[in-house]
């Protein structure tokens, strides 16, 4: 069940169900609640809600989507934030868990949540996001549902906890892009210098130059092959190499695809079909799940025909994240939030 963060209007999201940040009386309100009522048709939705009201904080109920894009609307009542209240985190957690349970009962394939209680109810966005992620992943651990979950936020800069890392990432990207540009210009300059030098040489000197290049290239290929030997045989397919890594890390298949934010059916396809090559996005998600270092990640990518590119902002963010893990702490939600903040495609989407 991939979990993806999106900046969008929840009433425009293409999902089987959208979640309304409701009040206990299930009355049309402002903000997200008002927008959902207007999209569904206020009279129709209010009539359906009146039959289910009132509900307690943390509970959720489901109605038809009526005129909205969604088949269903799930109404969940979040807590009003009160510093020091020991129950509010559990209540917020229950909003997500109970909503997902209703979606699973309907066998829905996608659901979109607002960041419940983070608006006029005053819940700090960082804490609200953390609780939402925990509830969603706990649900995934309990139920084997193939469902895409979207967390819809209004503002990329709403989460202060990630801003310092985002600034560090931005500096890293700028530094790498400058180096890459300098390297490219140097390579081009060297090429023309060699060409000019070569054209002015005698035929014998040219032949010697070409032979040296051939020896140099052969040595480079030999070194590359030795490096790949570290990561098992060159002829291993991606799925074979992945299987060996999972066994080496002593992880279960379920742990791998859940930590990678991948759909179970996609993971099964990767493991069972040696001819299938997943997208680069999926390979990187698996590398994060397996807690591979940068060198190992590059080798896994190479086995699928990919490489980390310093001309790609997303690749630079992922490279930075891998290089700055402390005590082997990897969390794909944190990485996806960095990608989201920089308007890049997140890891774990359906292949």
Secondary structure, 3 states (H helix, E strand, C coil): CCEEEEECCHHHCCCCEEEEEECCCCCCCCHHHHHHHHHHCHHHHHHHHHCCCCCCCCCEEEEECCCCCCCEEEEEECCCCCCCCCCHHHHHHHHHHHHHHHHHHCCCCEEEEECCCCCCCCCCHHHHHHHHHHHHHHHHHHCCCCCEEEEEECCCCCCHHHHHHHHHHHHHHHHHHHHHHHHHHHHHHHHHHHHHHHHHCCHHHHHHHHHHHHHHHHHHHHHHHHHHHCCCCCCCCHHHHHHHHHHHHCCCHHHHHHHCCCCHHHHHHHHHCCCCCCCHHHHHHHHHHCCCCHHHHHHHHHHCCCCCCCCCHHHHHHHHHHHCCCCCCCCHHHHHHHHHHCCCCCCCCCC
